[in-house]
C-alpha cells in the first residue's frame, strides 16, 4: 500500500515520463499537430501577418502541457522549420523552408502566467541567434521583453545573451502575444530518434539545417500556411 509520502515522491517521476512521452511523437504527427495550431491562428480574426513569416529566419510551433507547477512538471513538443538556401548556389533571395526539426521541451514556467493546462504557441525566429537556440539542446535564455513589440536590446539582454523582442515574437494559437516570461527556464531537446526514423539513419539536425534533407510531402500543408496560402 502506497503511503501519501510515497505517492508524493512518485509524482515527479510520472511527470518526467510524461515529458519524455511527449517527445516520442513522430515527425508526421508533430507536423499535423503544428498545422492544426497554425491553422487555428491563421483562421482567427487576427492572423499573423504574412510579412512576419517572410522576414523570419525560422519558426517554431510548440504544444506544452502543464503537468503540475509544484514540481515543474512541464513537458511538450513541436517542430522548428528554418529558411535554407534553395536553387542555384549563391542566388540571392532563393530560400525555402527546411524539413521540420522535431524538438521537445521540459521545465520552465509554461502556463503559469496564463493559468491553463496547455500552452500552444507560434514562435517567429527573427535572428540567427534565435535559430541557434531553437536547434541546439539546452536551456533557452528568455528576456521578459521577448515576444513584445520589436525594439532594441537592453544592455542586460545583450550582455546576458538573452533572447528578446529583437530575436523572437511569440504568438498564441488563438490571438495575442505571449511574453518571454511564460517560457522562462525552459530546456530544449532534439528528438534524434524521430529524425532518424523520418529522414534515415545517420541524419542529424545539421543535415536539415544545411538543406541536405528533402522536405517531406506531408509538410506541404504546413509550408503552404507559412507561405501565406490557405
VOLUMTI-246374 format. One record per residue: residue in one letter; x, y, z of N, C-alpha, C in turn. Coordinates in steps of 0.02 Angstrom, whole numbers, padded with zeros to 5 digits, always signed. Layout:
N
AXYZXYZXYZ...
// end
This chain:
230
X+00042-00060+00000+00000+00000+00000+00044+00062+00000X+00029+00108-00045+00070+00168-00051+00048+00219+00001X+00096+00246+00037+00082+00299+00085+00077+00365+00048X+00047+00417+00080+00044+00482+00047+00112+00508+00026X+00164+00494+00067+00231+00517+00051+00257+00482-00012X+00244+00416-00016+00266+00377-00074+00233+00403-00137X+00168+00417-00132+00132+00443-00190+00161+00510-00211X+00178+00551-00160+00207+00616-00174+00273+00611-00211X+00314+00563-00190+00380+00554-00220+00375+00526-00291X+00320+00491-00305+00311+00462-00371+00289+00514-00423X+00262+00570-00401+00236+00620-00447+00290+00647-00494X+00349+00668-00468+00400+00693-00515+00419+00643-00569X+00425+00579-00549+00444+00528-00598+00390+00521-00652X+00327+00524-00630+00272+00519-00678+00271+00577-00725X+00284+00637-00698+00285+00696-00741+00343+00695-00789X+00400+00670-00767+00458+00664-00812+00443+00615-00868X+00408+00560-00850+00389+00511-00901+00342+00542-00952X+00296+00586-00926+00250+00620-00972+00288+00663-01022X+00337+00700-00997+00376+00743-01041+00414+00702-01092X+00443+00645-01070+00480+00602-01116+00433+00573-01168X+00372+00555-01146+00324+00526-01193+00304+00575-01246X+00298+00639-01225+00279+00690-01273+00330+00696-01328X+00394+00688-01310+00447+00696-01359+00450+00637-01407X+00415+00582-01390+00420+00521-01430+00375+00523-01493X+00338+00576-01503+00295+00581-01562+00337+00580-01625X+00308+00552-01679+00344+00550-01743+00342+00619-01776X+00384+00629-01825+00385+00693-01861+00318+00706-01896X+00289+00656-01931+00223+00669-01962+00170+00689-01911X+00171+00659-01852+00123+00677-01800+00134+00749-01776X+00198+00767-01768+00214+00835-01745+00195+00887-01798X+00205+00869-01861+00186+00914-01916+00110+00924-01917X+00072+00870-01908-00001+00875-01907-00024+00919-01848X+00008+00909-01790-00007+00950-01731+00008+01024-01744X+00066+01036-01774+00087+01105-01787+00042+01138-01839X+00021+01101-01888-00025+01127-01938-00090+01149-01905X-00115+01108-01859-00177+01124-01825-00170+01188-01784X-00114+01196-01749-00102+01256-01709-00098+01318-01753X-00059+01314-01806-00050+01372-01851-00115+01387-01889X-00150+01335-01909-00212+01344-01946-00264+01379-01903X-00265+01361-01838-00312+01394-01792-00298+01468-01788X-00234+01486-01782-00216+01557-01777-00231+01593-01843X-00212+01564-01899-00221+01598-01963-00294+01602-01984X-00335+01560-01954-00407+01562-01969-00445+01606-01920X-00410+01635-01872-00441+01677-01821-00453+01748-01848X-00482+01790-01806-00495+01859-01826-00432+01900-01830X-00378+01875-01800-00314+01912-01802-00256+01866-01821X-00254+01846-01885-00199+01802-01908-00132+01838-01906X-00079+01799-01902-00011+01827-01905+00000+01853-01975X+00024+01913-01981+00035+01943-02047+00087+01904-02086X+00076+01897-02151+00122+01859-02193+00192+01888-02192X+00196+01954-02183+00261+01986-02180+00305+01960-02124X+00273+01937-02070+00310+01908-02013+00348+01845-02035X+00314+01802-02071+00345+01740-02094+00396+01754-02149X+00383+01803-02191+00429+01819-02244+00495+01845-02216X+00491+01883-02161+00551+01912-02131+00587+01864-02084X+00554+01811-02065+00580+01764-02015+00640+01725-02041X+00684+01706-01996+00738+01659-02011+00715+01588-01997X+00661+01582-01959+00634+01516-01944+00570+01524-01903X+00538+01468-01889+00477+01469-01848+00475+01405-01807X+00455+01412-01744+00444+01354-01700+00371+01352-01681X+00340+01294-01687+00270+01286-01668+00267+01233-01614X+00243+01252-01554+00251+01209-01496+00185+01199-01458X+00180+01142-01427+00122+01124-01386+00149+01099-01319X+00134+01136-01265+00160+01121-01199+00103+01102-01153X+00112+01049-01114+00062+01028-01065+00089+01040-00995X+00047+01072-00954+00066+01085-00885+00044+01027-00842X+00093+00988-00816+00076+00929-00776+00071+00943-00702X+00098+00998-00678+00096+01013-00607+00150+01063-00589X+00131+01123-00574+00180+01176-00565+00224+01166-00503X+00198+01130-00452+00238+01121-00391+00304+01089-00406X+00304+01040-00451+00365+01004-00468+00394+01025-00536X+00366+01079-00563+00390+01100-00629+00376+01048-00682X+00319+01013-00674+00303+00957-00719+00277+00980-00786X+00321+01007-00826+00302+01034-00890+00336+00995-00945X+00298+00972-00994+00328+00936-01049+00291+00953-01113X+00326+00949-01168+00293+00964-01231+00338+00951-01290X+00312+00967-01349+00350+00954-01410+00327+01000-01465X+00360+00994-01522+00343+01035-01579+00394+01027-01634X+00392+01072-01681+00440+01070-01737+00469+01140-01748X+00528+01141-01777+00560+01203-01799+00573+01196-01874X+00554+01246-01912+00572+01249-01983+00612+01313-01993X+00666+01309-02031+00708+01368-02041+00715+01381-02116X+00735+01443-02131+00746+01461-02201+00814+01434-02223X+00815+01399-02279+00877+01374-02306+00883+01396-02379X+00944+01399-02403+00955+01418-02473+00929+01363-02518X+00897+01384-02572+00872+01336-02621+00891+01360-02691X+00883+01317-02739+00902+01335-02807+00977+01336-02817X+01001+01376-02863+01071+01378-02879+01111+01410-02823X+01169+01383-02808+01211+01409-02754+01228+01482-02767X+01217+01522-02713+01235+01592-02718+01181+01637-02746X+01125+01609-02768+01071+01650-02794+01039+01691-02737X+01038+01756-02744+01011+01800-02692+00935+01791-02687X+00910+01784-02625+00838+01781-02614+00807+01713-02625X+00846+01664-02647+00819+01598-02659+00821+01558-02594X+00765+01558-02559+00760+01522-02496+00695+01482-02493X+00696+01429-02455+00636+01389-02444+00636+01364-02372X+00581+01334-02351+00577+01308-02283+00609+01239-02280X+00646+01228-02227+00680+01164-02218+00631+01109-02199X+00656+01048-02197+00619+00993-02167+00611+01009-02092X+00558+00984-02061+00547+01000-01991+00598+00967-01944X+00621+01006-01895+00664+00979-01841+00619+00965-01781X+00613+00902-01760+00571+00886-01702+00606+00904-01637X+00571+00941-01593+00601+00963-01531+00556+00945-01472X+00586+00942-01413+00550+00931-01351+00566+00986-01301X+00520+00999-01255+00530+01049-01203+00517+01018-01135X+00552+01043-01085+00539+01023-01016+00557+01081-00970X+00530+01079-00909+00544+01131-00860+00512+01196-00878X+00538+01249-00851+00513+01316-00865+00448+01331-00829X+00417+01387-00847+00356+01409-00814+00298+01413-00863X+00297+01368-00912+00243+01367-00961+00176+01364-00925X+00131+01406-00946+00064+01403-00919+00054+01439-00853X+00107+01454-00816+00100+01485-00751+00066+01552-00755X+00084+01592-00806+00057+01659-00812-00013+01660-00843X-00030+01607-00879-00094+01608-00915-00145+01562-00882X-00125+01521-00834-00172+01484-00794-00200+01421-00826X-00183+01406-00886-00211+01348-00920-00166+01287-00915X-00192+01230-00937-00153+01169-00936-00115+01159-01001X-00130+01200-01050-00096+01194-01115-00070+01263-01137X-00012+01262-01167+00015+01322-01198+00032+01305-01270X-00003+01333-01317+00012+01322-01388+00037+01388-01416X+00094+01387-01449+00123+01449-01471+00158+01441-01538X+00159+01497-01575+00198+01502-01637+00253+01553-01623X+00315+01530-01626+00372+01574-01610+00407+01593-01675X+00403+01657-01692+00437+01682-01752+00510+01696-01734X+00555+01662-01767+00627+01669-01754+00655+01721-01801X+00673+01779-01773+00691+01836-01814+00766+01845-01825X+00807+01804-01792+00879+01812-01797+00913+01744-01800X+00976+01744-01822+01015+01682-01823+01025+01657-01752X+01031+01703-01704+01037+01684-01633+00977+01643-01611X+00918+01666-01629+00857+01630-01611+00855+01560-01643X+00875+01556-01706+00877+01491-01740+00925+01444-01704X+00984+01470-01684+01032+01428-01648+01002+01402-01583X+00968+01445-01547+00939+01425-01482+00887+01370-01491X+00851+01373-01546+00796+01325-01557+00817+01263-01596X+00880+01258-01614+00904+01198-01649+00964+01166-01613X+00975+01187-01551+01027+01158-01509+00998+01141-01440X+01015+01083-01413+00987+01065-01348+01016+01109-01292X+00977+01118-01239+00999+01156-01182+00948+01207-01161X+00964+01245-01109+00918+01296-01084+00912+01353-01134X+00851+01380-01140+00840+01438-01182+00835+01499-01137X+00878+01548-01148+00876+01609-01108+00827+01658-01136X+00773+01671-01098+00722+01717-01121+00722+01781-01080X+00717+01836-01113+00706+01900-01079+00631+01910-01071X+00611+01944-01018+00539+01959-01008+00511+02000-01066X+00555+02035-01102+00531+02076-01158+00520+02035-01221X+00543+01973-01223+00535+01931-01282+00461+01923-01298X+00446+01930-01362+00377+01920-01382+00337+01985-01387X+00365+02040-01362+00329+02104-01364+00342+02142-01428X+00331+02206-01426+00343+02249-01484+00417+02252-01499X+00435+02246-01563+00505+02245-01582+00540+02310-01560X+00602+02303-01540+00640+02362-01519+00713+02342-01508X+00753+02388-01481+00823+02374-01470+00833+02333-01407X+00885+02290-01407+00902+02252-01347+00925+02300-01292X+00907+02283-01230+00934+02320-01174+01005+02297-01161X+01043+02334-01120+01112+02316-01104+01114+02247-01071X+01066+02234-01025+01065+02170-00989+01053+02112-01037X+01009+02123-01086+00994+02071-01135+01055+02056-01178X+01089+02109-01200+01148+02099-01242+01203+02063-01204X+01216+02085-01142+01271+02055-01103+01254+01985-01081X+01190+01972-01069+01170+01905-01046+01155+01857-01102X+01155+01881-01164+01141+01837-01221+01069+01812-01221X+01023+01851-01191+00953+01829-01187+00916+01841-01252X+00870+01796-01267+00826+01808-01323+00776+01862-01304X+00767+01911-01347+00722+01966-01331+00676+01979-01391X+00642+02037-01388+00596+02053-01443+00632+02065-01509X+00698+02073-01508+00736+02079-01569+00743+02011-01603X+00741+01958-01562+00753+01890-01587+00690+01851-01601X+00638+01862-01562+00578+01819-01567+00514+01860-01558X+00461+01835-01588+00393+01856-01571+00354+01793-01556X+00319+01793-01501+00286+01732-01477+00210+01741-01480X+00178+01708-01528+00106+01715-01537+00069+01657-01505X+00012+01673-01475-00033+01621-01451-00067+01589-01512X-00093+01529-01501-00125+01494-01557-00193+01524-01573X-00221+01564-01528-00286+01594-01541-00279+01667-01561X-00257+01709-01514-00246+01780-01529-00199+01809-01477X-00167+01865-01495-00123+01898-01448-00053+01869-01446X-00013+01897-01400+00058+01878-01393+00070+01852-01323X+00119+01807-01317+00145+01788-01252+00206+01830-01237X+00220+01840-01173+00283+01871-01153+00335+01817-01142X+00398+01835-01147+00452+01786-01139+00453+01753-01070X+00424+01787-01019+00424+01758-00952+00387+01692-00949X+00338+01683-00994+00300+01621-00996+00346+01561-01009X+00401+01573-01044+00446+01520-01064+00510+01518-01022X+00511+01556-00967+00571+01560-00927+00596+01493-00901X+00661+01482-00906+00691+01422-00877+00681+01358-00916X+00652+01362-00975+00638+01301-01013+00701+01272-01044X+00702+01206-01050+00757+01171-01084+00730+01138-01147X+00769+01142-01200+00750+01114-01264+00792+01053-01279X+00762+01002-01310+00798+00943-01331+00780+00928-01404X+00826+00895-01438+00815+00874-01507+00796+00801-01507X+00742+00785-01542+00719+00715-01545+00757+00679-01601X+00818+00657-01585+00861+00624-01634+00830+00559-01660X+00793+00524-01617+00762+00461-01638+00711+00474-01693X+00670+00526-01684+00620+00542-01735+00654+00564-01800X+00710+00600-01795+00747+00621-01855+00770+00559-01894X+00800+00511-01858+00825+00450-01891+00768+00410-01922X+00712+00406-01886+00655+00367-01911+00624+00400-01973X+00622+00466-01975+00589+00500-02030+00634+00514-02090X+00699+00529-02076+00744+00551-02129+00799+00501-02145X+00803+00447-02105+00852+00396-02119+00909+00394-02069X+00939+00335-02059+00995+00329-02012+01053+00375-02032X+01086+00402-01983+01143+00445-01997+01125+00517-02013X+01061+00533-02010+01040+00602-02021+01034+00639-01954X+01058+00701-01953+01058+00740-01892+01032+00811-01906X+01024+00849-01853+00999+00918-01860+01040+00957-01911X+01105+00950-01908+01149+00987-01954+01131+00974-02027X+01114+00912-02043+01095+00895-02112+01032+00933-02133X+00984+00939-02087+00923+00976-02102+00938+01049-02113X+00979+01078-02068+00994+01150-02073+01035+01167-02135X+01073+01118-02159+01114+01129-02219+01076+01112-02283X+01013+01095-02277+00973+01080-02336+00987+01013-02368X+01017+00967-02329+01034+00901-02355+00978+00850-02345X+00923+00872-02315+00865+00828-02305+00807+00858-02343X+00777+00820-02387+00721+00844-02427+00661+00856-02382X+00624+00910-02397+00563+00924-02359+00510+00872-02378X+00485+00835-02328+00437+00780-02343+00371+00806-02371X+00338+00764-02409+00275+00783-02441+00221+00800-02389X+00225+00767-02330+00173+00778-02280+00178+00847-02247X+00229+00885-02262+00234+00953-02235+00204+01005-02282X+00177+00983-02338+00154+01030-02390+00102+01079-02363X+00053+01054-02325+00000+01098-02299+00029+01149-02250X+00075+01127-02207+00106+01172-02158+00147+01225-02193X+00187+01205-02241+00229+01252-02279+00185+01301-02318X+00129+01279-02345+00084+01323-02380+00058+01377-02335X+00041+01359-02272+00019+01409-02224+00074+01460-02210X+00135+01435-02202+00191+01481-02189+00203+01527-02248X+00185+01505-02308+00194+01546-02368+00132+01587-02385X+00084+01588-02338+00025+01631-02347-00032+01601-02385X-00030+01535-02397-00084+01503-02434-00126+01461-02386X-00192+01465-02395-00237+01426-02352-00282+01381-02392
// end
